[in-house]
Amino acid sequence: MSTKRDYYEILGVERSATAEDIKRAYRRMVKQYHPDIYKGPDADQRIKEINEAYEVLSDADKRGAYDRFGHAGVQGNYGAGAPGAGFPDITDLFDGFFGGLGGFGRRGPQQGPVRGADLRFNLTIEFEEAVLGAEKEIEVTRDETCSRCHGNGAEPGTTPIRCPTCNGSGEVRQRQQTILGTFVNVTTCPRCRGEGEVVTTACTACSGERVVATTRRLRVKIPPGVDEGTRIRLPNEGAAGLRGGPVGNLYVFISVKPHKIFQRQENDILLTLPVNIAQAVLGSEVEVPTLDGPKTIKVPAGTQGGMVLRMRGLGVPHLRGSGRGDMLVTVNVRIPTQLTEEQRHLFEQLAQSFGGNIERYEPQSGFFDKVKDALGL
């Protein structure tokens, strides 16, 4: 006998998950293993597991019993071999998620349109392209409606027939007698996967899958100001829908390469500017690199190391809105470690002009010192 899988593992959630987390996970799993999406031979078993796991974990009492005693703690809730009994038919949930025409209580093949899947593409760009914008060309492989069979999966000249397993209903019902009574277990027909019809002669182009994988070259416009993790949506560039359903979207996720000298802080660009001691003391005008080309910045006389100079309007454009950030230039005063004889002589003269000796540091008196002075101690 096979060991039953952990309910939390089936839904892909932690044991500390909230009721809302479990609900979202359940909806996600139902979509993922919908017969029109998941073509694996274990599709029917997957749906049963998901249904059973959600029935237990969505009920506070059943979940508590399961957390304490495992599967044995909730075995009585189902009876022998009837997991999910009494829970709404899973096809009803499919209708709600995938645009079916019916609501609770609906039966019959699922022949409504199904929206195509959304796709993701990871695009790495240069620092300059993220700041100033660019246009990139990408290659995307996606499912497109088969042009030979026009999406019905059958070889031209043939038509699908009613499924002999479910007689065109799209579902299989099994009656089971348990200690709680008779339950009807309704599952998606494993042969037609809920379609109600099967293809006898598969299309030679798509092998009956209705879609074919096609590689397309697309141009993506990168707006100025994008950052790491920015998502760009390309509508109707995802996977093809089924049975006339709309095409999904393509989402391009941006990753930005680091720059050799620039850094980014929100909409400001950071740069460290090395200057020598004479430039810092006397002041100077220095040419600095920017993403708009070389610019001149004024270093004021008496500039201290670590001082930040602002160059307005040379930062990153606001992605949503107008204007740009600034460029913040941090001054790094470099003290020479090796001097020529002439330079050493000049520095010695400079030292003498300051008085020759370093001024002594006199620490300020503390609170207790002041008390002692007041008391004459």
Contacts in CASP RR format, 6 or more apart in sequence:
PFRMAT RR
TARGET T0000
AUTHOR 0000-0000-0000
METHOD contacts of the structure
MODEL  1
MSTKRDYYEILGVERSATAEDIKRAYRRMVKQYHPDIYKGPDADQRIKEI
NEAYEVLSDADKRGAYDRFGHAGVQGNYGAGAPGAGFPDITDLFDGFFGG
LGGFGRRGPQQGPVRGADLRFNLTIEFEEAVLGAEKEIEVTRDETCSRCH
GNGAEPGTTPIRCPTCNGSGEVRQRQQTILGTFVNVTTCPRCRGEGEVVT
TACTACSGERVVATTRRLRVKIPPGVDEGTRIRLPNEGAAGLRGGPVGNL
YVFISVKPHKIFQRQENDILLTLPVNIAQAVLGSEVEVPTLDGPKTIKVP
AGTQGGMVLRMRGLGVPHLRGSGRGDMLVTVNVRIPTQLTEEQRHLFEQL
AQSFGGNIERYEPQSGFFDKVKDALGL
4 71 0 8 1.000
5 49 0 8 1.000
7 52 0 8 1.000
7 53 0 8 1.000
7 56 0 8 1.000
7 57 0 8 1.000
7 66 0 8 1.000
8 14 0 8 1.000
8 15 0 8 1.000
8 17 0 8 1.000
8 53 0 8 1.000
8 57 0 8 1.000
10 29 0 8 1.000
10 49 0 8 1.000
10 50 0 8 1.000
10 53 0 8 1.000
11 22 0 8 1.000
11 25 0 8 1.000
11 26 0 8 1.000
11 29 0 8 1.000
11 50 0 8 1.000
11 53 0 8 1.000
11 54 0 8 1.000
11 57 0 8 1.000
12 25 0 8 1.000
12 29 0 8 1.000
13 21 0 8 1.000
13 22 0 8 1.000
13 25 0 8 1.000
13 57 0 8 1.000
14 21 0 8 1.000
15 67 0 8 1.000
17 25 0 8 1.000
17 57 0 8 1.000
19 58 0 8 1.000
19 60 0 8 1.000
22 54 0 8 1.000
22 57 0 8 1.000
22 58 0 8 1.000
23 58 0 8 1.000
26 50 0 8 1.000
26 53 0 8 1.000
26 54 0 8 1.000
26 58 0 8 1.000
27 97 0 8 1.000
29 50 0 8 1.000
30 47 0 8 1.000
30 50 0 8 1.000
30 90 0 8 1.000
30 93 0 8 1.000
30 94 0 8 1.000
30 97 0 8 1.000
31 37 0 8 1.000
31 97 0 8 1.000
31 98 0 8 1.000
32 38 0 8 1.000
33 43 0 8 1.000
33 46 0 8 1.000
33 47 0 8 1.000
33 50 0 8 1.000
34 94 0 8 1.000
34 97 0 8 1.000
34 98 0 8 1.000
34 114 0 8 1.000
35 43 0 8 1.000
35 110 0 8 1.000
35 188 0 8 1.000
35 193 0 8 1.000
35 194 0 8 1.000
35 195 0 8 1.000
36 98 0 8 1.000
36 110 0 8 1.000
36 114 0 8 1.000
36 193 0 8 1.000
36 242 0 8 1.000
37 117 0 8 1.000
38 46 0 8 1.000
39 193 0 8 1.000
39 209 0 8 1.000
43 188 0 8 1.000
43 190 0 8 1.000
43 193 0 8 1.000
44 187 0 8 1.000
44 188 0 8 1.000
44 190 0 8 1.000
47 90 0 8 1.000
47 187 0 8 1.000
47 188 0 8 1.000
48 83 0 8 1.000
48 84 0 8 1.000
48 187 0 8 1.000
51 83 0 8 1.000
51 84 0 8 1.000
51 87 0 8 1.000
51 90 0 8 1.000
52 78 0 8 1.000
52 83 0 8 1.000
52 84 0 8 1.000
54 87 0 8 1.000
55 62 0 8 1.000
55 83 0 8 1.000
55 84 0 8 1.000
55 87 0 8 1.000
56 62 0 8 1.000
56 63 0 8 1.000
56 66 0 8 1.000
56 74 0 8 1.000
56 77 0 8 1.000
57 63 0 8 1.000
57 66 0 8 1.000
62 74 0 8 1.000
62 77 0 8 1.000
65 73 0 8 1.000
65 74 0 8 1.000
66 73 0 8 1.000
66 74 0 8 1.000
76 179 0 8 1.000
78 84 0 8 1.000
78 85 0 8 1.000
78 178 0 8 1.000
79 85 0 8 1.000
79 178 0 8 1.000
79 179 0 8 1.000
79 180 0 8 1.000
80 178 0 8 1.000
80 179 0 8 1.000
81 176 0 8 1.000
81 178 0 8 1.000
82 176 0 8 1.000
82 178 0 8 1.000
82 183 0 8 1.000
82 185 0 8 1.000
84 185 0 8 1.000
85 176 0 8 1.000
85 178 0 8 1.000
85 180 0 8 1.000
85 183 0 8 1.000
85 185 0 8 1.000
86 183 0 8 1.000
88 104 0 8 1.000
89 104 0 8 1.000
89 105 0 8 1.000
89 106 0 8 1.000
89 107 0 8 1.000
89 186 0 8 1.000
90 186 0 8 1.000
90 187 0 8 1.000
90 188 0 8 1.000
91 106 0 8 1.000
91 107 0 8 1.000
91 108 0 8 1.000
91 110 0 8 1.000
91 171 0 8 1.000
91 186 0 8 1.000
91 188 0 8 1.000
92 102 0 8 1.000
92 103 0 8 1.000
92 104 0 8 1.000
92 105 0 8 1.000
92 106 0 8 1.000
94 100 0 8 1.000
94 110 0 8 1.000
95 101 0 8 1.000
95 102 0 8 1.000
95 103 0 8 1.000
95 106 0 8 1.000
95 110 0 8 1.000
96 103 0 8 1.000
98 110 0 8 1.000
98 112 0 8 1.000
98 114 0 8 1.000
98 115 0 8 1.000
99 112 0 8 1.000
99 113 0 8 1.000
99 114 0 8 1.000
99 115 0 8 1.000
100 106 0 8 1.000
100 110 0 8 1.000
100 112 0 8 1.000
101 112 0 8 1.000
107 169 0 8 1.000
107 171 0 8 1.000
108 168 0 8 1.000
108 169 0 8 1.000
108 170 0 8 1.000
108 171 0 8 1.000
108 196 0 8 1.000
109 163 0 8 1.000
109 166 0 8 1.000
109 168 0 8 1.000
109 169 0 8 1.000
109 170 0 8 1.000
109 192 0 8 1.000
109 194 0 8 1.000
109 195 0 8 1.000
109 196 0 8 1.000
109 197 0 8 1.000
110 170 0 8 1.000
110 194 0 8 1.000
110 195 0 8 1.000
111 195 0 8 1.000
111 196 0 8 1.000
111 243 0 8 1.000
112 243 0 8 1.000
113 241 0 8 1.000
113 242 0 8 1.000
113 243 0 8 1.000
113 244 0 8 1.000
113 245 0 8 1.000
113 246 0 8 1.000
114 241 0 8 1.000
114 242 0 8 1.000
114 243 0 8 1.000
114 245 0 8 1.000
115 241 0 8 1.000
115 245 0 8 1.000
115 246 0 8 1.000
115 247 0 8 1.000
115 248 0 8 1.000
116 143 0 8 1.000
116 238 0 8 1.000
116 239 0 8 1.000
116 240 0 8 1.000
116 241 0 8 1.000
116 242 0 8 1.000
116 245 0 8 1.000
116 246 0 8 1.000
116 247 0 8 1.000
116 248 0 8 1.000
117 143 0 8 1.000
117 238 0 8 1.000
117 239 0 8 1.000
117 248 0 8 1.000
118 238 0 8 1.000
118 239 0 8 1.000
118 248 0 8 1.000
118 249 0 8 1.000
118 250 0 8 1.000
118 251 0 8 1.000
119 140 0 8 1.000
119 142 0 8 1.000
119 237 0 8 1.000
119 238 0 8 1.000
119 239 0 8 1.000
119 248 0 8 1.000
119 249 0 8 1.000
119 250 0 8 1.000
119 251 0 8 1.000
120 250 0 8 1.000
120 251 0 8 1.000
120 252 0 8 1.000
120 253 0 8 1.000
121 138 0 8 1.000
121 140 0 8 1.000
121 250 0 8 1.000
121 251 0 8 1.000
121 252 0 8 1.000
121 253 0 8 1.000
122 252 0 8 1.000
122 253 0 8 1.000
122 255 0 8 1.000
123 136 0 8 1.000
123 138 0 8 1.000
123 220 0 8 1.000
123 252 0 8 1.000
123 253 0 8 1.000
123 254 0 8 1.000
123 255 0 8 1.000
124 255 0 8 1.000
124 256 0 8 1.000
124 257 0 8 1.000
125 134 0 8 1.000
125 136 0 8 1.000
125 222 0 8 1.000
125 226 0 8 1.000
125 254 0 8 1.000
125 255 0 8 1.000
125 256 0 8 1.000
125 257 0 8 1.000
126 134 0 8 1.000
126 256 0 8 1.000
126 257 0 8 1.000
127 256 0 8 1.000
127 257 0 8 1.000
127 258 0 8 1.000
127 259 0 8 1.000
127 262 0 8 1.000
127 264 0 8 1.000
128 259 0 8 1.000
128 291 0 8 1.000
129 136 0 8 1.000
129 222 0 8 1.000
130 222 0 8 1.000
130 225 0 8 1.000
130 226 0 8 1.000
130 227 0 8 1.000
130 254 0 8 1.000
130 256 0 8 1.000
131 224 0 8 1.000
131 225 0 8 1.000
131 264 0 8 1.000
131 269 0 8 1.000
131 291 0 8 1.000
131 315 0 8 1.000
131 316 0 8 1.000
131 317 0 8 1.000
132 224 0 8 1.000
132 291 0 8 1.000
132 317 0 8 1.000
133 222 0 8 1.000
133 223 0 8 1.000
133 224 0 8 1.000
133 225 0 8 1.000
133 226 0 8 1.000
134 222 0 8 1.000
135 219 0 8 1.000
135 220 0 8 1.000
135 221 0 8 1.000
135 222 0 8 1.000
136 219 0 8 1.000
136 220 0 8 1.000
136 222 0 8 1.000
137 217 0 8 1.000
137 218 0 8 1.000
137 219 0 8 1.000
137 220 0 8 1.000
138 217 0 8 1.000
138 218 0 8 1.000
138 219 0 8 1.000
138 220 0 8 1.000
138 252 0 8 1.000
139 215 0 8 1.000
139 216 0 8 1.000
139 217 0 8 1.000
139 218 0 8 1.000
140 215 0 8 1.000
140 216 0 8 1.000
140 218 0 8 1.000
140 237 0 8 1.000
140 238 0 8 1.000
140 250 0 8 1.000
141 213 0 8 1.000
141 214 0 8 1.000
141 215 0 8 1.000
141 216 0 8 1.000
142 213 0 8 1.000
142 214 0 8 1.000
142 216 0 8 1.000
142 237 0 8 1.000
142 238 0 8 1.000
142 239 0 8 1.000
142 240 0 8 1.000
142 250 0 8 1.000
143 211 0 8 1.000
143 212 0 8 1.000
143 213 0 8 1.000
143 214 0 8 1.000
143 239 0 8 1.000
143 240 0 8 1.000
144 211 0 8 1.000
144 212 0 8 1.000
144 213 0 8 1.000
144 214 0 8 1.000
144 239 0 8 1.000
144 240 0 8 1.000
145 151 0 8 1.000
145 210 0 8 1.000
145 211 0 8 1.000
145 240 0 8 1.000
145 241 0 8 1.000
145 244 0 8 1.000
146 153 0 8 1.000
146 203 0 8 1.000
146 205 0 8 1.000
146 206 0 8 1.000
146 208 0 8 1.000
146 209 0 8 1.000
146 210 0 8 1.000
146 211 0 8 1.000
146 212 0 8 1.000
147 205 0 8 1.000
148 156 0 8 1.000
148 203 0 8 1.000
148 204 0 8 1.000
148 205 0 8 1.000
148 206 0 8 1.000
149 155 0 8 1.000
149 156 0 8 1.000
149 203 0 8 1.000
149 205 0 8 1.000
149 206 0 8 1.000
149 208 0 8 1.000
149 210 0 8 1.000
151 206 0 8 1.000
151 210 0 8 1.000
151 211 0 8 1.000
151 242 0 8 1.000
151 243 0 8 1.000
152 159 0 8 1.000
152 160 0 8 1.000
152 199 0 8 1.000
152 203 0 8 1.000
152 210 0 8 1.000
153 160 0 8 1.000
153 199 0 8 1.000
153 202 0 8 1.000
153 203 0 8 1.000
153 206 0 8 1.000
153 208 0 8 1.000
153 209 0 8 1.000
153 210 0 8 1.000
154 160 0 8 1.000
154 199 0 8 1.000
154 200 0 8 1.000
154 201 0 8 1.000
154 202 0 8 1.000
154 203 0 8 1.000
154 208 0 8 1.000
155 201 0 8 1.000
155 202 0 8 1.000
155 203 0 8 1.000
155 204 0 8 1.000
156 203 0 8 1.000
158 199 0 8 1.000
158 200 0 8 1.000
158 201 0 8 1.000
160 195 0 8 1.000
160 197 0 8 1.000
160 198 0 8 1.000
160 199 0 8 1.000
160 200 0 8 1.000
161 197 0 8 1.000
161 198 0 8 1.000
161 200 0 8 1.000
162 168 0 8 1.000
162 196 0 8 1.000
162 197 0 8 1.000
163 170 0 8 1.000
163 189 0 8 1.000
163 191 0 8 1.000
163 192 0 8 1.000
163 194 0 8 1.000
163 195 0 8 1.000
163 196 0 8 1.000
163 197 0 8 1.000
163 198 0 8 1.000
164 191 0 8 1.000
164 198 0 8 1.000
165 172 0 8 1.000
165 189 0 8 1.000
165 190 0 8 1.000
165 191 0 8 1.000
165 192 0 8 1.000
166 172 0 8 1.000
166 189 0 8 1.000
166 191 0 8 1.000
166 192 0 8 1.000
166 194 0 8 1.000
166 196 0 8 1.000
168 189 0 8 1.000
168 192 0 8 1.000
168 196 0 8 1.000
168 197 0 8 1.000
169 189 0 8 1.000
169 196 0 8 1.000
170 188 0 8 1.000
170 189 0 8 1.000
170 192 0 8 1.000
170 194 0 8 1.000
170 195 0 8 1.000
170 196 0 8 1.000
171 186 0 8 1.000
171 187 0 8 1.000
171 188 0 8 1.000
171 189 0 8 1.000
171 194 0 8 1.000
172 186 0 8 1.000
172 187 0 8 1.000
172 188 0 8 1.000
172 189 0 8 1.000
172 190 0 8 1.000
173 184 0 8 1.000
173 185 0 8 1.000
173 186 0 8 1.000
173 187 0 8 1.000
174 184 0 8 1.000
174 185 0 8 1.000
174 187 0 8 1.000
175 182 0 8 1.000
175 183 0 8 1.000
175 184 0 8 1.000
175 185 0 8 1.000
176 182 0 8 1.000
176 183 0 8 1.000
176 184 0 8 1.000
176 185 0 8 1.000
188 194 0 8 1.000
189 195 0 8 1.000
189 196 0 8 1.000
191 198 0 8 1.000
192 198 0 8 1.000
199 208 0 8 1.000
202 208 0 8 1.000
203 210 0 8 1.000
205 212 0 8 1.000
206 212 0 8 1.000
210 242 0 8 1.000
211 239 0 8 1.000
211 240 0 8 1.000
211 241 0 8 1.000
211 242 0 8 1.000
216 237 0 8 1.000
218 234 0 8 1.000
218 237 0 8 1.000
218 250 0 8 1.000
220 232 0 8 1.000
220 234 0 8 1.000
220 252 0 8 1.000
222 232 0 8 1.000
222 254 0 8 1.000
223 232 0 8 1.000
223 319 0 8 1.000
224 316 0 8 1.000
224 317 0 8 1.000
224 319 0 8 1.000
225 267 0 8 1.000
225 316 0 8 1.000
225 317 0 8 1.000
225 318 0 8 1.000
225 319 0 8 1.000
226 232 0 8 1.000
226 254 0 8 1.000
226 256 0 8 1.000
226 319 0 8 1.000
227 254 0 8 1.000
227 256 0 8 1.000
227 264 0 8 1.000
227 319 0 8 1.000
228 254 0 8 1.000
228 255 0 8 1.000
228 256 0 8 1.000
229 253 0 8 1.000
229 254 0 8 1.000
229 255 0 8 1.000
230 253 0 8 1.000
230 254 0 8 1.000
230 319 0 8 1.000
231 251 0 8 1.000
231 252 0 8 1.000
231 253 0 8 1.000
231 254 0 8 1.000
232 251 0 8 1.000
232 252 0 8 1.000
232 254 0 8 1.000
233 249 0 8 1.000
233 250 0 8 1.000
233 251 0 8 1.000
233 252 0 8 1.000
234 249 0 8 1.000
234 250 0 8 1.000
234 251 0 8 1.000
234 252 0 8 1.000
235 249 0 8 1.000
236 246 0 8 1.000
236 247 0 8 1.000
236 248 0 8 1.000
236 249 0 8 1.000
237 247 0 8 1.000
237 248 0 8 1.000
237 249 0 8 1.000
237 250 0 8 1.000
238 247 0 8 1.000
238 248 0 8 1.000
238 249 0 8 1.000
238 250 0 8 1.000
239 247 0 8 1.000
239 248 0 8 1.000
240 247 0 8 1.000
241 247 0 8 1.000
241 248 0 8 1.000
261 271 0 8 1.000
261 272 0 8 1.000
261 289 0 8 1.000
262 269 0 8 1.000
262 270 0 8 1.000
262 271 0 8 1.000
262 291 0 8 1.000
263 269 0 8 1.000
263 270 0 8 1.000
263 271 0 8 1.000
264 270 0 8 1.000
264 316 0 8 1.000
265 328 0 8 1.000
266 316 0 8 1.000
267 315 0 8 1.000
267 316 0 8 1.000
267 317 0 8 1.000
267 318 0 8 1.000
267 324 0 8 1.000
267 325 0 8 1.000
268 315 0 8 1.000
268 316 0 8 1.000
268 325 0 8 1.000
268 326 0 8 1.000
268 327 0 8 1.000
268 328 0 8 1.000
269 290 0 8 1.000
269 291 0 8 1.000
269 314 0 8 1.000
269 315 0 8 1.000
269 316 0 8 1.000
269 325 0 8 1.000
269 326 0 8 1.000
269 327 0 8 1.000
269 328 0 8 1.000
270 327 0 8 1.000
270 328 0 8 1.000
270 330 0 8 1.000
271 288 0 8 1.000
271 289 0 8 1.000
271 327 0 8 1.000
271 328 0 8 1.000
271 329 0 8 1.000
271 330 0 8 1.000
272 329 0 8 1.000
272 330 0 8 1.000
272 332 0 8 1.000
273 286 0 8 1.000
273 288 0 8 1.000
273 297 0 8 1.000
273 299 0 8 1.000
273 309 0 8 1.000
273 329 0 8 1.000
273 330 0 8 1.000
273 331 0 8 1.000
273 332 0 8 1.000
274 332 0 8 1.000
274 334 0 8 1.000
275 284 0 8 1.000
275 286 0 8 1.000
275 299 0 8 1.000
275 303 0 8 1.000
275 331 0 8 1.000
275 332 0 8 1.000
275 333 0 8 1.000
275 334 0 8 1.000
276 333 0 8 1.000
276 334 0 8 1.000
276 336 0 8 1.000
277 333 0 8 1.000
277 334 0 8 1.000
277 335 0 8 1.000
277 336 0 8 1.000
278 284 0 8 1.000
279 286 0 8 1.000
279 299 0 8 1.000
279 303 0 8 1.000
280 299 0 8 1.000
280 302 0 8 1.000
280 303 0 8 1.000
280 304 0 8 1.000
280 305 0 8 1.000
280 331 0 8 1.000
280 333 0 8 1.000
281 301 0 8 1.000
281 302 0 8 1.000
282 301 0 8 1.000
282 302 0 8 1.000
283 298 0 8 1.000
283 299 0 8 1.000
283 300 0 8 1.000
283 301 0 8 1.000
283 302 0 8 1.000
283 303 0 8 1.000
284 298 0 8 1.000
284 299 0 8 1.000
285 296 0 8 1.000
285 297 0 8 1.000
285 298 0 8 1.000
285 299 0 8 1.000
286 296 0 8 1.000
286 297 0 8 1.000
286 299 0 8 1.000
287 294 0 8 1.000
287 295 0 8 1.000
287 296 0 8 1.000
287 297 0 8 1.000
288 294 0 8 1.000
288 295 0 8 1.000
288 296 0 8 1.000
288 297 0 8 1.000
288 311 0 8 1.000
288 329 0 8 1.000
290 311 0 8 1.000
290 314 0 8 1.000
290 327 0 8 1.000
291 314 0 8 1.000
291 315 0 8 1.000
292 314 0 8 1.000
295 311 0 8 1.000
295 314 0 8 1.000
297 309 0 8 1.000
297 311 0 8 1.000
297 329 0 8 1.000
298 309 0 8 1.000
299 309 0 8 1.000
299 331 0 8 1.000
303 331 0 8 1.000
303 333 0 8 1.000
304 331 0 8 1.000
304 333 0 8 1.000
305 331 0 8 1.000
305 332 0 8 1.000
305 333 0 8 1.000
306 330 0 8 1.000
306 331 0 8 1.000
306 332 0 8 1.000
306 333 0 8 1.000
307 330 0 8 1.000
307 331 0 8 1.000
308 328 0 8 1.000
308 329 0 8 1.000
308 330 0 8 1.000
308 331 0 8 1.000
309 328 0 8 1.000
309 329 0 8 1.000
309 330 0 8 1.000
309 331 0 8 1.000
310 326 0 8 1.000
310 327 0 8 1.000
310 328 0 8 1.000
310 329 0 8 1.000
311 326 0 8 1.000
311 327 0 8 1.000
311 328 0 8 1.000
311 329 0 8 1.000
312 325 0 8 1.000
312 326 0 8 1.000
313 323 0 8 1.000
313 324 0 8 1.000
313 325 0 8 1.000
313 326 0 8 1.000
313 327 0 8 1.000
314 324 0 8 1.000
314 325 0 8 1.000
314 326 0 8 1.000
314 327 0 8 1.000
315 324 0 8 1.000
315 325 0 8 1.000
315 326 0 8 1.000
315 327 0 8 1.000
316 324 0 8 1.000
316 325 0 8 1.000
317 323 0 8 1.000
317 324 0 8 1.000
317 325 0 8 1.000
318 324 0 8 1.000
318 325 0 8 1.000
336 343 0 8 1.000
339 347 0 8 1.000
365 373 0 8 1.000
END
